């Protein structure tokens, strides 16, 4: 099994709908969040929409964009 190096592009002549990119998530300092793996936390740092630092009580975690598994409360 091989991995594709680039995503497939959508042809304009295709009868199928083009895939829709999910909207970008935006978080602000001090915002309460929930992560699928780490639980409840609070945003304590934002790095130019590329990553953020979240305090989950017992530890701090740097989460990179697209913030998979992270949800606003």
C-alpha positions as CSV (number, residue, x, y, z in Angstrom):
1,X,0.0,0.0,0.0
2,X,1.4,3.4,-1.0
3,X,0.7,6.9,0.3
4,X,-0.2,9.7,-2.1
5,X,2.2,12.6,-1.9
6,X,-0.5,15.1,-2.9
7,X,-4.3,15.3,-2.6
8,X,-6.3,14.5,-5.6
9,X,-7.6,17.6,-7.5
10,X,-11.1,18.0,-8.6
11,X,-11.8,18.2,-12.3
12,X,-14.2,20.8,-13.5
13,X,-15.9,18.2,-15.8
14,X,-16.5,15.8,-13.0
15,X,-20.2,15.0,-12.3
16,X,-19.4,14.8,-8.5
17,X,-19.3,17.8,-6.2
18,X,-16.0,19.2,-5.2
19,X,-14.9,18.5,-1.6
20,X,-15.6,21.4,0.8
21,X,-12.8,22.5,3.1
22,X,-13.9,22.8,6.7
23,X,-14.0,26.4,8.0
24,X,-10.8,27.5,9.9
25,X,-11.2,27.4,13.7
26,X,-10.2,30.6,15.6
27,X,-9.5,30.7,19.3
28,X,-8.8,33.6,21.6
29,X,-6.7,34.0,24.7
30,X,-8.5,32.8,27.8
31,X,-11.1,30.8,25.9
32,X,-12.2,27.5,27.5
33,X,-11.8,24.5,25.2
34,X,-12.2,20.7,25.2
35,X,-9.8,18.3,23.5
36,X,-10.6,14.7,22.6
37,X,-7.4,13.4,24.2
38,X,-6.5,15.9,26.9
39,X,-9.9,17.0,28.3
40,X,-10.8,20.5,29.4
41,X,-8.4,23.3,29.1
42,X,-7.8,27.1,28.7
43,X,-6.0,28.8,25.8
44,X,-2.9,30.6,27.2
45,X,-1.0,31.4,24.0
46,X,-1.7,31.9,20.3
47,X,1.0,31.8,17.6
48,X,-0.1,33.6,14.4
49,X,-2.9,31.1,13.6
50,X,-0.4,28.3,13.3
51,X,-0.4,26.9,16.8
52,X,-1.6,27.6,20.3
53,X,-0.6,26.7,23.9
54,X,-3.4,25.2,26.0
55,X,-3.2,24.6,29.8
56,X,-5.0,21.4,30.8
57,X,-4.3,21.8,34.5
58,X,-1.6,19.1,35.0
59,X,0.3,20.0,31.9
60,X,0.5,22.5,29.0
61,X,0.2,21.3,25.4
62,X,1.1,23.1,22.1
63,X,-1.5,22.2,19.5
64,X,-0.8,22.9,15.8
65,X,-3.4,24.1,13.3
66,X,-5.9,22.7,12.1
67,X,-6.6,22.0,15.8
68,X,-7.9,18.5,15.2
69,X,-10.0,17.3,18.2
70,X,-10.3,20.7,19.8
71,X,-13.7,22.3,20.4
72,X,-14.8,25.6,22.0
73,X,-17.0,25.4,25.1
